[in-house]
Amino acid sequence: MSATTDAITAAVLFGPGLAGTAALALTWRGAKADSAAVRQVLAESAAARAAQQQTAPPDGGEGAPTPTAEQPTRLATVLPFPTTRRAA
């Protein structure tokens, strides 16, 4: 085989690998920046959860509602449901 044939064969075999390696290196570089942003968001979320844990009741449920002085407004008239049958 001649040197030209060897060069063409090497370009065909190794060219896509080299191009893929360059693309992979760029994505790794971008992933590091994304990872820093993700770590920042996770740290903020953990801080918010820690603050919420301090204000939540010990059993983990919601706190009791605060009582209001005003009476709730009635939205509709409630009719009593008849409990006895009429004789037909």
Secondary structure, 3 states (H helix, E strand, C coil): CCHHHHHHHHHHHHHHHHHHHHHHHHHHHHHHHHHHHHHHHHHHHHHHHHHHHHHCCCCCCCCCCCCCCCCCCCCCCCCCCCCCCCCC
